[in-house]
Amino acid sequence: MQNAPPTSPPVLLSSRGIFDLDGKRVRLKELDQEIAASDLWDDPRHAAALNQEASRIRDDLSTWESLTQRASDTRELASMVEAEPDAAMTHDIETELRALEKEIGRRQIDLLFSDPYTDHVALIGIHAGAGGTDSQDWAQMLLRMYLLWAEQHRMPVEFLEESVGDEAGIKSATIRVSGPRAYGLLKGEHGVHRLVRISPFDCRAPEAHVVRARRGDPRDRGHRHRGDRPGRCAHRRLPIERRRRPACQQDLLGGAVDPHPTGVVVTCQNERSQQQNRDVAWRVLRSRLLALQQAAHAQKVADLKGELIAAEWGSQIRSYVLHPYTMVKDHRTAVEVGNAQGVLDGDIDPFIEGYLHWAAREGAESKAS
């Protein structure tokens, strides 16, 4: 007689408390009360952020309820098979159990997001390194990879800045990626990305070119935080720059923000008015100051651990090899993918998940020590 499958999915039962569903329900009630306030839309950005958070929590609860119902149905079928064994039904139950465990495995990725800015939108800056046209072409390839990834995950993308290369590619670009856990997913992309290929611009031996992808800064979502208001940045300068666009001979107004204490300079020339450019520049500035604050905290942790953490600022995090073989390897997590073209077409989820697991292990070791 064939043994009946287990009467309840162990993974599902063990995961129920981990996802803190009760906490999510309490938070959703709080959000609903804030959203119902009559003066909510006096601050549109704050209102949009609240609605986005409430929508995400509802999706999480709906997914859990669906998984719970599927588990309950499977348990009932398992009880029936236990009373009256049936090979075909047993196979169906085992298939459903595997599907449930796979779905819960994907949901468990959520447990790896410990950064308080996980749900903020992300700013990604891409800057071509030394190497001229080849590096600028590689920068454009890297930008395309992130754009395709965002499209596959239905995350809206907004261009904040783009500097076209002299012959091909781009010198730099900054994009804004929004969506569920945008910053939490993209923060691990910060670092140097190295490409090895036969140059299409120079018929010599295979060459390596590097491009720096700046950290996916947690851009302000509209919440009011102490010290996060523009007025807190002392000695600000807002120079206005006029330049002429060759295609339509139209004057453009650009805005820049330069807080002297940090030396961070932000410029924006994409909008059609000075006020719009200034507003965008302020938002980008807040995100970069926030990133500096996080970097300072991370440096304190590194100083406390001493030699246990190697200084890797500026070192390559990932290599993309297109010749003489194809492979993409993350040097932090040791994750390797043989389909390099698939990665360049936006399939970077294995590296993102690998980084989340790696960062979680590093964090656990840091706490243990």
Secondary structure, DSSP 8 states (H G I E B T S, - for coil): ------SS-HHHHHHTTTTTHHHHHHHHHHHHHHHT-TTGGGSHHHHHHHHHHHHHHHHHHHHHHHHHHHHHHHHHHHHHHHHS--HHHHHHHHHHHHHHHHHHHHHGGGGG---TTTTSEEEEEEEE-SSTHHHHHHHHHHHHHHHHHHHHTT--EEEEEEEE-SSSSEEEEEEEE-STTHHHHHGGG-EEEEEEE--SS--SS-EEEEEEEEEEEEE--S---TT-SGGGS-S-----EEEEETTTTEEEEEEEE--TTTT--EEE--SSSHHHHHHHHHHHHHHHHHHHHHHHHHHHHHHHHGGGS---TTSEEEEEE-SSS-EEEETTT--EES-HHHHHTT--HHHHHHHHHHHHHHHHHHHH-
